[in-house]
Every structure is written in structure tokens, then in C-alpha cells.
């Protein structure tokens, strides 16, 4: 999922759907509420689903994501796969302007992702990754894109996803091409 909950999801009391085990539902909501301390991006979705703890229905249970990343490598593998899709779309769009690119580099600071994208037979812990996410590996093998290692200290994406010390923030902000605005 690109976001914790689809923007099209409209949850209501829903008297028509089948009821689900309220104890299990409350346990799931409780676990998710605990996660919101470190994952504020899921706060809205969890609180929305928590409103229906009294009489949860299948529609409430199905409004959470069905996939869960088991490791940071898996989560980043899926994210790099999405970046691959966008890069290939841009590559195709540039052909209209007579710009042709061969190998598009995608920068990644996770060695596990880089290894997984190059080697289809990694280890048993990756067997649960859905087939659709192997789009990345297929395009690396075909030579459409390459995955290159970027040191964590130079990973510009961290400015959008991690709390950083001022020095790191300023360094990465320059990498984005942004300058400090001093009024």
C-alpha cells in the first residue's frame, strides 16, 4: 500500500456486514495503538478502525493492509520495486522527447535489497515475498535498471523518513538542492 489506508475507504457502523470476534479485533487495535508510538503515520487509520471496537464487522477488519513486512529488507525491497516502476514509467515517457536511457540507477542503502535484487535464490526468509514484488529483480536481470549502494550517511531519502541531527539534516537538504531560507 502506498498509504496506511486507502483514501477511498469509508468506514461506517455497517449493520449489514457479518460480525467478527470483538475480542480479537480489540486485541489487534490495541497492538496497532502500541505501534503508533513509533509509527505516527498509521495513527489516523488505527484510530479510525478503533471507533468500531464495540461491534466490529468484516468491513472494519478488512480496512487494514493485508500485507506486513517481516523485515526492513523486505520493506525496502518493496519500496525499491515501486521506485523501479516509477523510473521505468519516466524512461518510457522520455522517449516522446527523443531522450533514450539505457540503465537507470536506483540508489539503495540496504545491502540485503541489493543482493536480493541480483540473486533470485537468496534464502528461505524471502519466500513469503509476493510474486508481484519480484518485478524489481526481473528488471535488474534484464538490465533496465541497476541497484547501486549509497552510504547511509548520503541517503537523501532519510531526510523524509528519519529524525536527523541538524548537521545531517543540513547536509542532506543540500543534496535535495534546497538552501536554508534566512528571512
N, C-alpha and C positions, 0 to 999 in steps of 0.2 A: 504494500500500500504506500502511496506517496504521502499520505497523511494518516494520523491515528484513526480517523473515521471519515467515511465518505461524506462529502458535502450534500449529497442527495438523500442521506438518511434522515428520516423524520420519525422520531420515536413518540408514540402516544401511549395512553393507558392500554389500548388494544384489547378489547373484551373478546374478540373473535378468535385469536390465535390460541394454540394449545399452551397450557401452563407448564412451567418447568419446576424442578426441585428448588424451592426458595432457599433452602439451607446451602445447597451447592452454589447457587447464584450469589448469595451474600458472601460466601467464602471467596469466590472469585473476585467480587467487587472489593472486599477487604484487602486481598493480596494486591490488587491493582492500585488501591489507595495508598498502600505502603510504598509502592514503586514511584508514586508521584513526587515523593521527596527528592528523588534523584532524576526523575524524568518528567519535568513540568510540561513537556509537550503533549503528554497524554491526559493532563488534568481535565480539560474540558470534556473529552469523551468519557472518561471514567465517571465524572460527576453526573453527566447526562444519564448514563446507564444506572447509576446509583439511585436515581429518583424512582426506579421501578422495583426496588427490593421487596416491597410489601407483597406484590402479586406479579412476579416476573413471567413473561410469556416467551415463546420461542423467538419472536421478532426482536426482543430485547437481548436475548442470548446471542443471536446471530449478528447483531450490530458490532461486535468486536472483530478484530482481524482474526483470520483462521490460521495464519502462519506466524511462527515465532522463531526468531533467530536463536540458535543454540549457542553460538559463539560470536565474538566480534569479527572473526574471519568470515563467517557466513554472512553476517550483516553487511560487511564491507564488500563482499563478493557480489551480493545482490545490488548494492549501490553502484559499484563499478559497472555492473551489467546495464543499469539504467543510463549511466554516463555513456556507455558504448552505443546504446540505442540512439541517444541524442547526437553523438558525434557522427554516426553513420547517416542520420537524417540531415545534418548540416552538410556533410560531404556530398550527399545527393542534391541538396538544394543549390550548392555552389556550382554544380555542373551547368545550371541555367545561365550562370555568369561567366561561363567558359573557364572556370577555375577547377582544376582536377588535382585531387590529393591522393597520394598512394597510402602510405602507412600513417595513421593518426595516432600519436602517442597519448595515452591516458596515464596520468601520474597517480601513484598509489604508495602509501607508506606502510602497507601491511604485506610482509613477505609471504605469508600464507596465501593471500589472494593472488599474488603474482605467481607463486608455484602452482596453485590450483588452476589458474587460467592457462597455464602451459602444459600441465600434465593431467590427462583425463583419469588416470588411475592414481589417486592420492592415497587415501586410506579410508577405512570404514566409517569414520565420523562424518564424512561428506556425503554418504549415500542417501541421506534424507533431503538433500537439496533438490528442489523440484526441477524437472527437465527444462522448463522454460527459462531457468536462470543460467543454463549452460550455453545460452546464446553468446555470452561473453567468450567462453572458451572456444566455441566454433569460429568466431570472428578473429580471434588471435591466431588460431591454426590456419585460417585462410589468408592471413596477412593483411586483413583490412585495418586492423588496429594493433598496437603493441601496448603492453603494460610496462611502465617504467617505474623504477624505485625512486621515490623522493624522500629525502631525510625528513623525519617527523618535525624537526625544527623549521623546515622550509615548506611545510604543508599548508598552503594558503587556506584551504578549506577549514582548518582549525579555528580561524577567526570567527566562523559562523556557527561552530558546533561545540566549542570548549571555552571555559573560563580561562583567560590568559593573564599573565603578569603584564604590566604596562610595556616593558621592553619588547616582549614577544608580540604583543598586540600592535605596537607601532611598526615593528619590522614586517609583520605580515600585512598590515594595512598598506604599506608601500608596495608590496607585491601585488596588491589589488589595483594599484595605480591611484589610490586615494591619498590626498595630502591632508594634514591636520588643518582644520579651519580655525584660525585665530581671529576673533572679531576685533 
